Amino acid sequence: PFFINLWKTLRYCKNPSVCGKDVFLKFCRIVRKLRIEETKNDKKMFFATIKDETGSISLTVFSNRYLDFKEVQVGMVLLIEGLCEKRNNEIQIVLNQFKQI
């Protein structure tokens, strides 16, 4: 499904039949924060925060996909596709693909 705002995205993701399942979400937002970290195996992964007027959500890109997403920068407007996951009692999106708009 495609979502207009993050509030609806988060609400949808909290549904147990969706969170952690192979359900891809699509939405378009601006990247507000970006953090790159190295894993224990010296590989890079990144975490981003996207926001709109209704909320914010975290994006995660694991090390095996880092090279596909390394050009993402703060301020970019992205059409995002990813899987929702619950981690540490928070909803996050594991990025599958994106397109800069």
N, CA, C and O atoms as CSV, one atom per row, in Angstrom:
chain,resi,resn,atom,element,x,y,z
A,1,PRO,N,N,0.816,-1.207,0.000
A,1,PRO,CA,C,0.000,0.000,0.000
A,1,PRO,C,C,0.858,1.269,0.000
A,1,PRO,O,O,1.989,1.262,0.485
A,2,PHE,N,N,0.313,2.344,-0.543
A,2,PHE,CA,C,0.971,3.655,-0.566
A,2,PHE,C,C,0.300,4.532,0.477
A,2,PHE,O,O,-0.928,4.587,0.552
A,3,PHE,N,N,1.114,5.228,1.293
A,3,PHE,CA,C,0.567,6.032,2.368
A,3,PHE,C,C,0.824,7.517,2.152
A,3,PHE,O,O,1.888,7.921,1.682
A,4,ILE,N,N,-0.182,8.322,2.508
A,4,ILE,CA,C,-0.104,9.770,2.362
A,4,ILE,C,C,0.717,10.388,3.487
A,4,ILE,O,O,1.513,11.291,3.231
A,5,ASN,N,N,0.545,9.926,4.738
A,5,ASN,CA,C,1.300,10.507,5.839
A,5,ASN,C,C,1.840,9.423,6.766
A,5,ASN,O,O,1.426,8.265,6.709
A,6,LEU,N,N,2.775,9.830,7.618
A,6,LEU,CA,C,3.426,8.858,8.491
A,6,LEU,C,C,2.513,8.340,9.585
A,6,LEU,O,O,2.682,7.205,10.032
A,7,TRP,N,N,1.555,9.130,10.027
A,7,TRP,CA,C,0.615,8.662,11.040
A,7,TRP,C,C,-0.113,7.420,10.538
A,7,TRP,O,O,-0.239,6.432,11.261
A,8,LYS,N,N,-0.587,7.473,9.307
A,8,LYS,CA,C,-1.267,6.312,8.734
A,8,LYS,C,C,-0.298,5.150,8.524
A,8,LYS,O,O,-0.669,3.989,8.699
A,9,THR,N,N,0.935,5.459,8.152
A,9,THR,CA,C,1.947,4.414,7.988
A,9,THR,C,C,2.184,3.697,9.306
A,9,THR,O,O,2.165,2.468,9.363
A,10,LEU,N,N,2.410,4.473,10.375
A,10,LEU,CA,C,2.671,3.880,11.691
A,10,LEU,C,C,1.484,3.079,12.189
A,10,LEU,O,O,1.647,1.991,12.741
A,11,ARG,N,N,0.300,3.616,11.995
A,11,ARG,CA,C,-0.912,2.918,12.428
A,11,ARG,C,C,-1.042,1.570,11.707
A,11,ARG,O,O,-1.371,0.559,12.328
A,12,TYR,N,N,-0.787,1.561,10.417
A,12,TYR,CA,C,-0.840,0.337,9.627
A,12,TYR,C,C,0.221,-0.659,10.099
A,12,TYR,O,O,-0.051,-1.854,10.214
A,13,CYS,N,N,1.424,-0.164,10.371
A,13,CYS,CA,C,2.531,-1.030,10.772
A,13,CYS,C,C,2.309,-1.679,12.127
A,13,CYS,O,O,2.858,-2.749,12.392
A,14,LYS,N,N,1.530,-1.068,12.976
A,14,LYS,CA,C,1.297,-1.639,14.306
A,14,LYS,C,C,0.372,-2.850,14.261
A,14,LYS,O,O,0.241,-3.564,15.255
A,15,ASN,N,N,-0.260,-3.085,13.135
A,15,ASN,CA,C,-1.129,-4.244,12.965
A,15,ASN,C,C,-0.259,-5.506,12.958
A,15,ASN,O,O,0.639,-5.620,12.125
A,16,PRO,N,N,-0.506,-6.451,13.863
A,16,PRO,CA,C,0.321,-7.663,13.941
A,16,PRO,C,C,0.356,-8.487,12.652
A,16,PRO,O,O,1.315,-9.222,12.417
A,17,SER,N,N,-0.665,-8.374,11.829
A,17,SER,CA,C,-0.656,-9.134,10.580
A,17,SER,C,C,0.251,-8.495,9.529
A,17,SER,O,O,0.478,-9.088,8.474
A,18,VAL,N,N,0.769,-7.302,9.796
A,18,VAL,CA,C,1.630,-6.589,8.858
A,18,VAL,C,C,3.066,-6.507,9.370
A,18,VAL,O,O,4.004,-6.804,8.631
A,19,CYS,N,N,3.242,-6.106,10.625
A,19,CYS,CA,C,4.569,-5.885,11.187
A,19,CYS,C,C,5.356,-7.193,11.224
A,19,CYS,O,O,4.895,-8.203,11.756
A,20,GLY,N,N,6.558,-7.145,10.644
A,20,GLY,CA,C,7.402,-8.328,10.609
A,20,GLY,C,C,7.066,-9.303,9.497
A,20,GLY,O,O,7.715,-10.340,9.366
A,21,LYS,N,N,6.077,-8.990,8.710
A,21,LYS,CA,C,5.686,-9.854,7.593
A,21,LYS,C,C,6.255,-9.280,6.290
A,21,LYS,O,O,6.807,-8.180,6.288
A,22,ASP,N,N,6.127,-9.998,5.218
A,22,ASP,CA,C,6.630,-9.533,3.926
A,22,ASP,C,C,5.621,-8.626,3.238
A,22,ASP,O,O,5.169,-8.914,2.130
A,23,VAL,N,N,5.273,-7.533,3.897
A,23,VAL,CA,C,4.344,-6.555,3.339
A,23,VAL,C,C,5.146,-5.283,3.059
A,23,VAL,O,O,5.635,-4.636,3.985
A,24,PHE,N,N,5.277,-4.929,1.785
A,24,PHE,CA,C,6.038,-3.750,1.419
A,24,PHE,C,C,5.145,-2.517,1.472
A,24,PHE,O,O,4.019,-2.524,0.974
A,25,LEU,N,N,5.672,-1.453,2.089
A,25,LEU,CA,C,4.978,-0.180,2.185
A,25,LEU,C,C,5.659,0.806,1.250
A,25,LEU,O,O,6.862,0.716,1.005
A,26,LYS,N,N,4.883,1.745,0.732
A,26,LYS,CA,C,5.450,2.810,-0.104
A,26,LYS,C,C,4.974,4.145,0.427
A,26,LYS,O,O,3.802,4.312,0.763
A,27,PHE,N,N,5.900,5.103,0.502
A,27,PHE,CA,C,5.546,6.463,0.874
A,27,PHE,C,C,6.674,7.396,0.459
A,27,PHE,O,O,7.782,6.952,0.158
A,28,CYS,N,N,6.387,8.670,0.448
A,28,CYS,CA,C,7.334,9.681,-0.013
A,28,CYS,C,C,7.572,10.679,1.114
A,28,CYS,O,O,6.619,11.268,1.623
A,29,ARG,N,N,8.825,10.878,1.511
A,29,ARG,CA,C,9.151,11.784,2.606
A,29,ARG,C,C,10.552,12.354,2.456
A,29,ARG,O,O,11.338,11.897,1.627
A,30,ILE,N,N,10.857,13.374,3.282
A,30,ILE,CA,C,12.167,14.022,3.326
A,30,ILE,C,C,13.003,13.370,4.425
A,30,ILE,O,O,12.511,13.131,5.528
A,31,VAL,N,N,14.263,13.084,4.120
A,31,VAL,CA,C,15.195,12.549,5.113
A,31,VAL,C,C,15.632,13.695,6.018
A,31,VAL,O,O,16.159,14.696,5.533
A,32,ARG,N,N,15.421,13.562,7.323
A,32,ARG,CA,C,15.750,14.621,8.288
A,32,ARG,C,C,17.036,14.364,9.052
A,32,ARG,O,O,17.746,15.311,9.391
A,33,LYS,N,N,17.353,13.110,9.331
A,33,LYS,CA,C,18.583,12.749,10.045
A,33,LYS,C,C,19.162,11.512,9.388
A,33,LYS,O,O,18.434,10.691,8.829
A,34,LEU,N,N,20.477,11.387,9.461
A,34,LEU,CA,C,21.157,10.230,8.872
A,34,LEU,C,C,22.355,9.883,9.741
A,34,LEU,O,O,23.141,10.758,10.106
A,35,ARG,N,N,22.492,8.614,10.069
A,35,ARG,CA,C,23.601,8.154,10.898
A,35,ARG,C,C,24.170,6.889,10.262
A,35,ARG,O,O,23.441,5.938,9.980
A,36,ILE,N,N,25.475,6.893,10.042
A,36,ILE,CA,C,26.161,5.716,9.492
A,36,ILE,C,C,26.970,5.094,10.617
A,36,ILE,O,O,27.672,5.788,11.352
A,37,GLU,N,N,26.863,3.780,10.744
A,37,GLU,CA,C,27.597,3.057,11.789
A,37,GLU,C,C,28.335,1.887,11.172
A,37,GLU,O,O,27.965,1.377,10.115
A,38,GLU,N,N,29.387,1.476,11.859
A,38,GLU,CA,C,30.110,0.278,11.447
A,38,GLU,C,C,29.702,-0.874,12.340
A,38,GLU,O,O,29.538,-0.715,13.550
A,39,THR,N,N,29.539,-2.033,11.728
A,39,THR,CA,C,29.181,-3.235,12.478
A,39,THR,C,C,30.436,-3.825,13.129
A,39,THR,O,O,31.543,-3.327,12.924
A,40,LYS,N,N,30.253,-4.869,13.898
A,40,LYS,CA,C,31.379,-5.563,14.529
A,40,LYS,C,C,32.335,-6.137,13.487
A,40,LYS,O,O,33.515,-6.351,13.762
A,41,ASN,N,N,31.808,-6.383,12.287
A,41,ASN,CA,C,32.606,-6.957,11.196
A,41,ASN,C,C,33.158,-5.890,10.268
A,41,ASN,O,O,33.548,-6.193,9.140
A,42,ASP,N,N,33.199,-4.629,10.733
A,42,ASP,CA,C,33.719,-3.487,9.957
A,42,ASP,C,C,32.953,-3.229,8.664
A,42,ASP,O,O,33.531,-2.770,7.679
A,43,LYS,N,N,31.664,-3.522,8.665
A,43,LYS,CA,C,30.813,-3.200,7.525
A,43,LYS,C,C,29.939,-2.018,7.911
A,43,LYS,O,O,29.659,-1.802,9.090
A,44,LYS,N,N,29.507,-1.253,6.912
A,44,LYS,CA,C,28.709,-0.070,7.181
A,44,LYS,C,C,27.217,-0.349,7.011
A,44,LYS,O,O,26.800,-1.136,6.161
A,45,MET,N,N,26.441,0.314,7.840
A,45,MET,CA,C,24.982,0.309,7.707
A,45,MET,C,C,24.520,1.704,8.090
A,45,MET,O,O,25.254,2.450,8.737
A,46,PHE,N,N,23.297,2.060,7.690
A,46,PHE,CA,C,22.844,3.381,8.107
A,46,PHE,C,C,21.436,3.367,8.634
A,46,PHE,O,O,20.629,2.475,8.370
A,47,PHE,N,N,21.188,4.425,9.407
A,47,PHE,CA,C,19.888,4.673,10.003
A,47,PHE,C,C,19.496,6.091,9.632
A,47,PHE,O,O,20.312,7.010,9.713
A,48,ALA,N,N,18.259,6.269,9.229
A,48,ALA,CA,C,17.767,7.601,8.872
A,48,ALA,C,C,16.447,7.842,9.584
A,48,ALA,O,O,15.741,6.901,9.947
A,49,THR,N,N,16.125,9.103,9.776
A,49,THR,CA,C,14.828,9.485,10.325
A,49,THR,C,C,14.121,10.320,9.282
A,49,THR,O,O,14.690,11.267,8.740
A,50,ILE,N,N,12.885,9.969,9.006
A,50,ILE,CA,C,12.069,10.782,8.115
A,50,ILE,C,C,10.896,11.314,8.925
A,50,ILE,O,O,10.396,10.647,9.830
A,51,LYS,N,N,10.465,12.523,8.588
A,51,LYS,CA,C,9.404,13.181,9.342
A,51,LYS,C,C,8.429,13.866,8.399
A,51,LYS,O,O,8.768,14.230,7.273
A,52,ASP,N,N,7.220,14.029,8.890
A,52,ASP,CA,C,6.263,14.945,8.278
A,52,ASP,C,C,5.470,15.571,9.410
A,52,ASP,O,O,5.836,15.419,10.576
A,53,GLU,N,N,4.403,16.266,9.094
A,53,GLU,CA,C,3.624,16.970,10.113
A,53,GLU,C,C,2.874,16.029,11.053
A,53,GLU,O,O,2.341,16.475,12.069
A,54,THR,N,N,2.825,14.749,10.736
A,54,THR,CA,C,2.064,13.798,11.558
A,54,THR,C,C,2.938,12.877,12.396
A,54,THR,O,O,2.419,12.160,13.252
A,55,GLY,N,N,4.249,12.874,12.173
A,55,GLY,CA,C,5.108,11.995,12.955
A,55,GLY,C,C,6.453,11.748,12.311
A,55,GLY,O,O,6.823,12.396,11.332
A,56,SER,N,N,7.177,10.803,12.876
A,56,SER,CA,C,8.483,10.426,12.328
A,56,SER,C,C,8.627,8.910,12.413
A,56,SER,O,O,7.931,8.243,13.179
A,57,ILE,N,N,9.529,8.394,11.623
A,57,ILE,CA,C,9.778,6.956,11.598
A,57,ILE,C,C,11.236,6.735,11.214
A,57,ILE,O,O,11.824,7.535,10.487
A,58,SER,N,N,11.807,5.652,11.705
A,58,SER,CA,C,13.200,5.315,11.419
A,58,SER,C,C,13.287,4.394,10.210
A,58,SER,O,O,12.454,3.510,10.010
A,59,LEU,N,N,14.321,4.631,9.416
A,59,LEU,CA,C,14.643,3.755,8.287
A,59,LEU,C,C,15.955,3.064,8.619
A,59,LEU,O,O,16.851,3.674,9.203
A,60,THR,N,N,16.072,1.808,8.252
A,60,THR,CA,C,17.299,1.059,8.492
A,60,THR,C,C,17.744,0.402,7.197
A,60,THR,O,O,16.939,-0.158,6.454
A,61,VAL,N,N,19.050,0.484,6.942
A,61,VAL,CA,C,19.651,-0.244,5.825
A,61,VAL,C,C,20.787,-1.063,6.408
A,61,VAL,O,O,21.745,-0.513,6.952
A,62,PHE,N,N,20.676,-2.372,6.294
A,62,PHE,CA,C,21.690,-3.259,6.833
A,62,PHE,C,C,22.910,-3.314,5.927
A,62,PHE,O,O,22.854,-2.906,4.767
A,63,SER,N,N,24.006,-3.820,6.462
A,63,SER,CA,C,25.293,-3.774,5.772
A,63,SER,C,C,25.282,-4.473,4.415
A,63,SER,O,O,25.995,-4.049,3.505
A,64,ASN,N,N,24.496,-5.525,4.262
A,64,ASN,CA,C,24.472,-6.233,2.979
A,64,ASN,C,C,23.838,-5.403,1.863
A,64,ASN,O,O,23.991,-5.745,0.691
A,65,ARG,N,N,23.130,-4.319,2.197
A,65,ARG,CA,C,22.500,-3.447,1.192
A,65,ARG,C,C,23.066,-2.032,1.209
A,65,ARG,O,O,22.610,-1.179,0.448
A,66,TYR,N,N,24.051,-1.769,2.065
A,66,TYR,CA,C,24.568,-0.407,2.255
A,66,TYR,C,C,24.992,0.237,0.940
A,66,TYR,O,O,24.651,1.393,0.689
A,67,LEU,N,N,25.720,-0.474,0.104
A,67,LEU,CA,C,26.219,0.120,-1.147
A,67,LEU,C,C,25.091,0.573,-2.069
A,67,LEU,O,O,25.267,1.513,-2.844
A,68,ASP,N,N,23.932,-0.084,-1.994
A,68,ASP,CA,C,22.789,0.303,-2.819
A,68,ASP,C,C,22.184,1.639,-2.381
A,68,ASP,O,O,21.513,2.309,-3.165
A,69,PHE,N,N,22.426,2.023,-1.120
A,69,PHE,CA,C,21.767,3.197,-0.551
A,69,PHE,C,C,22.727,4.267,-0.060
A,69,PHE,O,O,22.286,5.247,0.541
A,70,LYS,N,N,24.029,4.111,-0.296
A,70,LYS,CA,C,25.011,5.016,0.295
A,70,LYS,C,C,24.873,6.465,-0.168
A,70,LYS,O,O,25.402,7.360,0.490
A,71,GLU,N,N,24.179,6.726,-1.282
A,71,GLU,CA,C,24.046,8.106,-1.759
A,71,GLU,C,C,22.897,8.870,-1.104
A,71,GLU,O,O,22.694,10.044,-1.414
A,72,VAL,N,N,22.148,8.243,-0.216
A,72,VAL,CA,C,21.067,8.928,0.496
A,72,VAL,C,C,21.669,10.008,1.389
A,72,VAL,O,O,22.645,9.763,2.097
A,73,GLN,N,N,21.078,11.212,1.351
A,73,GLN,CA,C,21.569,12.337,2.143
A,73,GLN,C,C,20.411,13.049,2.822
A,73,GLN,O,O,19.260,12.958,2.395
A,74,VAL,N,N,20.748,13.766,3.898
A,74,VAL,CA,C,19.755,14.585,4.598
A,74,VAL,C,C,19.210,15.620,3.612
A,74,VAL,O,O,19.967,16.227,2.855
A,75,GLY,N,N,17.899,15.813,3.630
A,75,GLY,CA,C,17.242,16.781,2.753
A,75,GLY,C,C,16.685,16.174,1.475
A,75,GLY,O,O,15.885,16.808,0.786
A,76,MET,N,N,17.094,14.965,1.153
A,76,MET,CA,C,16.562,14.311,-0.050
A,76,MET,C,C,15.094,13.947,0.159
A,76,MET,O,O,14.685,13.542,1.248
A,77,VAL,N,N,14.325,14.098,-0.896
A,77,VAL,CA,C,12.943,13.622,-0.899
A,77,VAL,C,C,12.960,12.268,-1.582
A,77,VAL,O,O,13.392,12.142,-2.728
A,78,LEU,N,N,12.486,11.256,-0.869
A,78,LEU,CA,C,12.566,9.890,-1.373
A,78,LEU,C,C,11.196,9.251,-1.484
A,78,LEU,O,O,10.331,9.438,-0.628
A,79,LEU,N,N,11.017,8.500,-2.546
A,79,LEU,CA,C,9.907,7.557,-2.639
A,79,LEU,C,C,10.478,6.258,-2.088
A,79,LEU,O,O,11.391,5.676,-2.674
A,80,ILE,N,N,9.942,5.810,-0.970
A,80,ILE,CA,C,10.515,4.721,-0.199
A,80,ILE,C,C,9.648,3.475,-0.306
A,80,ILE,O,O,8.419,3.544,-0.282
A,81,GLU,N,N,10.311,2.349,-0.423
A,81,GLU,CA,C,9.624,1.061,-0.315
A,81,GLU,C,C,10.400,0.225,0.683
A,81,GLU,O,O,11.619,0.087,0.580
A,82,GLY,N,N,9.680,-0.335,1.656
A,82,GLY,CA,C,10.360,-1.144,2.649
A,82,GLY,C,C,9.400,-1.971,3.476
A,82,GLY,O,O,8.180,-1.888,3.336
A,83,LEU,N,N,9.992,-2.766,4.334
A,83,LEU,CA,C,9.237,-3.641,5.233
A,83,LEU,C,C,9.173,-3.010,6.618
A,83,LEU,O,O,10.157,-2.442,7.090
A,84,CYS,N,N,8.015,-3.108,7.270
A,84,CYS,CA,C,7.937,-2.593,8.638
A,84,CYS,C,C,8.329,-3.689,9.607
A,84,CYS,O,O,8.055,-4.872,9.405
A,85,GLU,N,N,8.987,-3.240,10.677
A,85,GLU,CA,C,9.512,-4.141,11.685
A,85,GLU,C,C,9.390,-3.457,13.036
A,85,GLU,O,O,9.452,-2.231,13.120
A,86,LYS,N,N,9.219,-4.230,14.078
A,86,LYS,CA,C,9.188,-3.670,15.426
A,86,LYS,C,C,10.489,-4.044,16.114
A,86,LYS,O,O,10.835,-5.222,16.210
A,87,ARG,N,N,11.212,-3.028,16.595
A,87,ARG,CA,C,12.485,-3.265,17.277
A,87,ARG,C,C,12.558,-2.353,18.487
A,87,ARG,O,O,12.351,-1.145,18.371
A,88,ASN,N,N,12.847,-2.918,19.640
A,88,ASN,CA,C,12.876,-2.151,20.898
A,88,ASN,C,C,11.574,-1.399,21.118
A,88,ASN,O,O,11.563,-0.260,21.584
A,89,ASN,N,N,10.486,-2.056,20.774
A,89,ASN,CA,C,9.132,-1.517,20.948
A,89,ASN,C,C,8.845,-0.290,20.068
A,89,ASN,O,O,7.905,0.458,20.335
A,90,GLU,N,N,9.645,-0.087,19.036
A,90,GLU,CA,C,9.446,1.016,18.093
A,90,GLU,C,C,9.295,0.437,16.686
A,90,GLU,O,O,9.903,-0.578,16.348
A,91,ILE,N,N,8.478,1.098,15.881
A,91,ILE,CA,C,8.316,0.691,14.482
A,91,ILE,C,C,9.446,1.297,13.659
A,91,ILE,O,O,9.788,2.467,13.828
A,92,GLN,N,N,10.015,0.508,12.782
A,92,GLN,CA,C,11.011,1.005,11.839
A,92,GLN,C,C,10.723,0.405,10.476
A,92,GLN,O,O,10.019,-0.598,10.357
A,93,ILE,N,N,11.271,1.029,9.460
A,93,ILE,CA,C,11.147,0.533,8.092
A,93,ILE,C,C,12.523,0.066,7.632
A,93,ILE,O,O,13.493,0.822,7.686
A,94,VAL,N,N,12.603,-1.179,7.182
A,94,VAL,CA,C,13.842,-1.695,6.606
A,94,VAL,C,C,13.736,-1.418,5.113
A,94,VAL,O,O,12.895,-1.982,4.413
A,95,LEU,N,N,14.614,-0.529,4.644
A,95,LEU,CA,C,14.553,-0.064,3.261
A,95,LEU,C,C,14.826,-1.199,2.287
A,95,LEU,O,O,15.784,-1.955,2.451
A,96,ASN,N,N,13.986,-1.311,1.283
A,96,ASN,CA,C,14.168,-2.279,0.204
A,96,ASN,C,C,14.662,-1.560,-1.044
A,96,ASN,O,O,15.620,-1.989,-1.688
A,97,GLN,N,N,13.993,-0.461,-1.372
A,97,GLN,CA,C,14.438,0.361,-2.499
A,97,GLN,C,C,13.917,1.774,-2.317
A,97,GLN,O,O,13.012,2.022,-1.520
A,98,PHE,N,N,14.503,2.695,-3.067
A,98,PHE,CA,C,14.077,4.083,-3.018
A,98,PHE,C,C,14.333,4.742,-4.366
A,98,PHE,O,O,15.082,4.240,-5.204
A,99,LYS,N,N,13.693,5.866,-4.534
A,99,LYS,CA,C,13.921,6.693,-5.717
A,99,LYS,C,C,13.925,8.127,-5.245
A,99,LYS,O,O,13.015,8.556,-4.536
A,100,GLN,N,N,14.959,8.881,-5.640
A,100,GLN,CA,C,15.002,10.292,-5.280
A,100,GLN,C,C,14.016,11.061,-6.157
A,100,GLN,O,O,13.952,10.854,-7.369
A,101,ILE,N,N,13.261,11.940,-5.535
A,101,ILE,CA,C,12.263,12.725,-6.271
A,101,ILE,C,C,12.693,14.184,-6.311
A,101,ILE,O,O,11.993,15.019,-6.884
